[in-house]
């Protein structure tokens, strides 16, 4: 698999994903989702928004209210304010985090703990 080739060996295996409903986009790298017990804010892992970039294809255009999305967590699951940190998967199977980089709306951001897909993100950026 392509992703397996790019991942460092020390990264823990992927744990189960949580299925949620997309509520709304809160910012260029933040979403709000609905869980059975209420709403939760989610910061996308590993992406730094690129201001002022008018991309031809905007992955956000495919994310509608009520859409089922899957959240995948890395080593660090939440921010101090309680917001979650996650990779967001669309029903197509594509990862929103990676699609934002592919579209030029974000660039890879290295984080202290959450690096599972950093190499993949950097490779996407390099091939743009």
N, C-alpha and C positions, 0 to 999 in steps of 0.2 A: 504494500500500500504506500501511496505517495506520502501521506501524513506520517506514517511510521518511520519512514526514511529520514524525515526532518526532525524528529523528536529526540532530545537527549535521553540517554538510558536512565538517568536518575529520576525522571518524571514519573510520578505514581500513575497507575492505570486509571482510566476514566471511570468515575463512579456513575451511577444512574443519573439520568436527566429528569428534571421536573417539568411536567406539562402545565402550562399556564395559558391564560388568555391575554393577549395584548390589549391594553387600554388606550395608551397614548404615548407619543414621543414627548419627552420632557426637555430634551436638548439634543445636540448633535451626537452625543454618546450616552444618552440616558433614556430609559423607558419606564413606564409604569405598567405593571401586570396585575391580573386578578388571580388570587388563589382562593381556595375554598373558605379561608378565614379572613379575607379582605384584600386590600391593595398593598402592593409592595413596589418600591422604587428599585431600579436595577441600573448599575453603572456597567457599561460594556468593558470587558477586560481587554487590555493590550492595544487600545486605539486612542490616538490623540487627534481630535478634529483639526482639519485644515481650514482656517477661515477664508471666506471669500472665494471659494472654488466652485464655479458653476459646472458641475459634472453633467455629461450627456445623459448618463443613466444614474438615477438616484434610487438606491435600494430601498429607501424609506417609502417610496411610492407604492411598493408592493405590500407594505405592512398596514393592514386595515384594522380598525377597532373590532375586537372580538376574535381575531385570528388566533388559532392555537399555535403557540411557540414553545420550544423546549429550552430550558435553561440548563447549562452545564457549568459546574463549579470547578475551580482549580484549588490550589492549596489554601489560599486565603478566601474565605467565603463572603465576608462583609466588611464594610467600612465602619469607622468608629461611630458614625451617626445612625448605624443600623441598616443603611442601604446595602443591598446585595451586590456582589461582583460576579459577573457571569458572562459566558459565551452564549449568545442567543441564536438558536437554530430556527429557521423558517420551515414551513411545511414542505418546501421543495427539497429540504435536506441541506441547503446552503447555510453557512454561518454568516449572520448579519455583520459581525465584527470584521470578517475577512472581506465581505462584499463592499463595505465602506472603504477599505484600503484599495481594493481593486478599482473602485470608481473614482479614486482620488479625493474622496471626502474626508479621509483620515490617513494618518501614517502610523506605523507601529510604535508602541510605547512600551519600553521595558519597565517591568514592575518588579519589586523585590521578591515576591513569592510566586506570582502567577505568570509563569513563563511557558506553559505547556505548548502553546502554538506560536511563540515568538519567532522561531526560525521560519515557520510557514508564512507568517505575516511579513517578515523581512524579504522573503523570496517573492511574494506577491508584489511588494513595493518595487523590488529590483526589476521585475519583468513588465512593469507598467510602461 
